[in-house]
């Protein structure tokens, strides 16, 4: 051992006297304590060297008592220092006997002030350790307990005797002992204290409930700075941890609600809305989420809603926080599944009430899964908590939100049920809006397609192709139309129009104008006259405004007459020439009333094409209309294609799937008129 221990701090001096009281041994510590070198003390009477005259008689009597076998003597005595000062020293005096039977007196002395200071420090330390409300322990360099105070006994649920000599791993195996011991080893190695090391687990004091502790570790060194162990202080912070966990959960719930407000219902698409709901819930709230809607709700068919009746669902979304067999147990998206009355999701949908299983057992799994195979998959996924919440909107249950936890070790509780109910209510309204949207969209599309012509006819002297592309949102469906109308003498009327507005009303107005245009066309009226009559009809329909281009092609004369009512100009293409946007009198839209329309003749030879379109093909929010029209003519200037291929090219290159307008497109190419008596031109 190197010097620097407690005895060195005390500076214990050793002095040996013979039977006459002469100094025969003098330790270096005696030199330090009394100030005399050994050469100055040895051989001289101790009383003469160390004792003041007034204490001489007392010292001699005590010496005599010790030497006569009267026992050891201990106490504090004033000693004369070499410098003339008086020193209070703590003495321990005892008689020694050598092998020859001679007696000696051994005196051990230390500075009283130093000794009292160490005694006070020790007493204070012991009281602090024993009476501290904080659990305290000391570990040796092998990380074995050498001291455990009463509070730590209480926290550990083990008496100190069962801890001493054992490691944390041996004494408290239910804790995260690997992390705790790693922390202590780091403190031993670096000397840097580790404060507020957080850990959770169970001890012998309470094996049923998980607790939380905050521990701090400090390296212990002796006065010579040798490492002798680690001190640990431990505070039970279970209540604070629970409060912090509850607060964090509350913050997460608020975050989920705020996230849901922004992310759910961004579109009027049913499947997208369901996926948005699942994305909000996973992984912040649940490990696995499924959104199922009653098939009867989607198809608007009456259903039996009795207590024992089954339920037929269509899966709209399934989301998992990680790869898990539970996703295989869920119904595939888009698939229809039938659940009998014993299933919890059926009960949830039938009663309109949430179902909470905080702790799922093996007996519960058959009531959650669709079949025995799914039961086994959920068991493999270690599902331990389940929550089903009805999707209710406008007084009707639309379906159910199915939530499961596996890796998230916290069971669903009442607060989770309230939050899930809030999210389900918000999502249900969005889902119901999407459902009504799809219904209205389908109705508008059905009306639109019913009012539009069927397969594009191929009139004499023309090869015609057409396309109708509905807009992405239901509010924009319904306004655009095209028509190919056979006339007398092999002539053909080509019509493209666009009713301003959206939805079913626009589709209905379009149907009336298209019917009126066909009626007027068979009267062999010129294009300007047809538009004049349509203008009056549109005005009579109320606040209906429409644009229209009306062209009549005569294959015998190879000429077109064209008139427009506020419509974008058609494109005229000729073999070997650049496409041209026709410069026509624009005219006012139909429905303005009281305006004149003018028709323009156009030579239209064999191989020429006329491209008629509505503004949904070329207008966007991000580009100037002239730029888009230039793009249209550039595409038409490419190597010649068939009219069908030209339609596909234009829609593929110019139309955006996210567009807010529908498109009507008509491409007509002049071809030879093969009929007896027909006049053809080169």
Rosetta blueprint (number, residue, H / E / L):
1 X L
2 X L
3 X L
4 X L
5 X L
6 X H
7 X H
8 X H
9 X H
10 X H
11 X L
12 X L
13 X E
14 X E
15 X E
16 X E
17 X E
18 X L
19 X L
20 X L
21 X L
22 X E
23 X E
24 X E
25 X E
26 X E
27 X L
28 X H
29 X H
30 X H
31 X H
32 X H
33 X H
34 X H
35 X L
36 X L
37 X L
38 X H
39 X H
40 X H
41 X H
42 X L
43 X L
44 X L
45 X E
46 X H
47 X H
48 X H
49 X H
50 X H
51 X L
52 X L
53 X H
54 X H
55 X H
56 X H
57 X H
58 X H
59 X H
60 X H
61 X H
62 X H
63 X H
64 X H
65 X H
66 X H
67 X H
68 X L
69 X L
70 X L
71 X L
72 X L
73 X E
74 X E
75 X E
76 X E
77 X E
78 X E
79 X E
80 X E
81 X L
82 X L
83 X L
84 X L
85 X L
86 X E
87 X E
88 X E
89 X E
90 X E
91 X E
92 X E
93 X E
94 X E
95 X E
96 X E
97 X E
98 X L
99 X L
100 X L
101 X L
102 X L
103 X E
104 X E
105 X E
106 X E
107 X E
108 X E
109 X E
110 X E
111 X E
112 X H
113 X H
114 X H
115 X H
116 X H
117 X H
118 X H
119 X H
120 X H
121 X H
122 X H
123 X H
124 X H
125 X H
126 X H
127 X H
128 X H
129 X H
130 X H
131 X H
132 X L
133 X L
134 X L
135 X E
136 X E
137 X E
138 X E
139 X E
140 X L
141 X L
142 X L
143 X L
144 X E
145 X E
146 X E
147 X E
148 X E
149 X L
150 X H
151 X H
152 X H
153 X H
154 X H
155 X H
156 X H
157 X L
158 X L
159 X L
160 X H
161 X H
162 X H
163 X H
164 X L
165 X L
166 X L
167 X E
168 X H
169 X H
170 X H
171 X H
172 X L
173 X L
174 X L
175 X L
176 X L
177 X H
178 X H
179 X H
180 X H
181 X H
182 X H
183 X H
184 X H
185 X H
186 X H
187 X H
188 X H
189 X H
190 X H
191 X L
192 X L
193 X L
194 X E
195 X E
196 X E
197 X E
198 X E
199 X E
200 X E
201 X E
202 X E
203 X E
204 X L
205 X L
206 X E
207 X E
208 X E
209 X E
210 X E
211 X E
212 X E
213 X E
214 X E
215 X E
216 X E
217 X E
218 X E
219 X E
220 X E
221 X E
222 X L
223 X L
224 X L
225 X L
226 X L
227 X E
228 X E
229 X E
230 X E
231 X E
232 X E
233 X E
234 X E
235 X E
236 X E
237 X L
238 X H
239 X H
240 X H
241 X H
242 X H
243 X H
244 X H
245 X H
246 X H
247 X H
248 X H
249 X H
250 X H
251 X H
252 X H
253 X H
254 X H
255 X H
256 X H
257 X H
258 X H
259 X H
260 X H
261 X H
262 X H
263 X H
264 X L
265 X L
266 X L
267 X L
268 X L
269 X L
270 X H
271 X H
272 X H
273 X H
274 X H
275 X H
276 X H
277 X H
278 X H
279 X H
280 X H
281 X H
282 X L
283 X L
284 X L
285 X L
286 X L
287 X L
288 X E
289 X E
290 X E
291 X E
292 X E
293 X E
294 X E
295 X H
296 X H
297 X H
298 X H
299 X H
300 X L
301 X L
302 X L
303 X L
304 X L
305 X L
306 X L
307 X L
308 X L
309 X L
310 X L
311 X E
312 X E
313 X E
314 X E
315 X E
316 X E
317 X E
318 X E
319 X E
320 X E
321 X L
322 X L
323 X L
324 X L
325 X H
326 X H
327 X H
328 X H
329 X H
330 X L
331 X L
332 X L
333 X L
334 X L
335 X L
336 X E
337 X E
338 X E
339 X E
340 X L
341 X L
342 X L
343 X L
344 X H
345 X H
346 X H
347 X H
348 X H
349 X H
350 X H
351 X H
352 X L
353 X L
354 X L
355 X E
356 X E
357 X E
358 X L
359 X L
360 X L
361 X L
362 X H
363 X H
364 X H
365 X H
366 X H
367 X H
368 X H
369 X L
370 X L
371 X L
372 X H
373 X H
374 X H
375 X H
376 X H
377 X H
378 X H
379 X H
380 X H
381 X L
382 X L
383 X L
384 X L
385 X E
386 X E
387 X E
388 X E
389 X E
390 X E
391 X E
392 X E
393 X E
394 X L
395 X L
396 X E
397 X E
398 X E
399 X E
400 X E
401 X E
402 X E
403 X E
404 X E
405 X E
406 X L
407 X L
408 X L
409 X L
410 X L
411 X L
412 X L
413 X L
414 X H
415 X H
416 X H
417 X H
418 X H
419 X H
420 X H
421 X H
422 X H
423 X H
424 X H
425 X H
426 X H
427 X H
428 X H
429 X H
430 X H
431 X H
432 X H
433 X H
434 X H
435 X H
436 X H
437 X H
438 X H
439 X H
440 X H
441 X H
442 X H
443 X H
444 X H
445 X H
446 X H
447 X H
448 X H
449 X H
450 X H
451 X H
452 X L
453 X L
454 X L
455 X L
456 X L
457 X L
458 X L
459 X L
460 X L
461 X L
462 X E
463 X E
464 X E
465 X E
466 X E
467 X E
468 X E
469 X E
470 X L
471 X L
472 X L
473 X L
474 X H
475 X H
476 X H
477 X L
478 X L
479 X L
480 X E
481 X E
482 X E
483 X E
484 X E
485 X E
486 X E
487 X L
488 X H
489 X H
490 X H
491 X L
492 X E
493 X E
494 X E
495 X E
496 X E
497 X E
498 X E
499 X E
500 X L
501 X L
502 X L
503 X H
504 X H
505 X H
506 X H
507 X H
508 X H
509 X H
510 X H
511 X H
512 X H
513 X H
514 X H
515 X H
516 X H
517 X H
518 X H
519 X H
520 X H
521 X H
522 X L
523 X L
524 X L
525 X L
526 X L
527 X H
528 X H
529 X H
530 X H
531 X H
532 X H
533 X H
534 X H
535 X H
536 X H
537 X H
538 X H
539 X H
540 X H
541 X L
542 X L
543 X L
544 X L
545 X L
546 X E
547 X E
548 X E
549 X E
550 X E
551 X E
552 X E
553 X E
554 X E
555 X L
556 X L
557 X L
558 X L
559 X E
560 X E
561 X E
562 X E
563 X E
564 X E
565 X E
566 X L
567 X L
568 X L
569 X L
570 X L
571 X E
572 X E
573 X E
574 X L
575 X L
576 X L
577 X L
578 X L
579 X L
580 X E
581 X E
582 X L
583 X L
584 X L
585 X L
586 X L
587 X L
588 X L
589 X L
590 X E
591 X L
592 X L
593 X L
594 X L
595 X L
596 X L
597 X L
598 X L
599 X E
600 X E
601 X E
602 X E
603 X E
604 X L
605 X L
606 X L
607 X L
608 X L
609 X E
610 X E
611 X E
612 X E
613 X E
614 X L
615 X H
616 X H
617 X H
618 X L
619 X L
620 X L
621 X L
622 X L
623 X L
624 X L
625 X H
626 X H
627 X H
628 X H
629 X H
630 X H
631 X H
632 X H
633 X H
634 X H
635 X H
636 X H
637 X L
638 X L
639 X L
640 X L
641 X L
642 X L
643 X H
644 X H
645 X H
646 X H
647 X H
648 X H
649 X H
650 X H
651 X H
652 X H
653 X H
654 X H
655 X L
656 X L
657 X L
658 X L
659 X L
660 X L
661 X L
662 X L
663 X E
664 X E
665 X E
666 X E
667 X E
668 X E
669 X E
670 X E
671 X L
672 X L
673 X L
674 X L
675 X L
676 X L
677 X L
678 X L
679 X L
680 X L
681 X L
682 X L
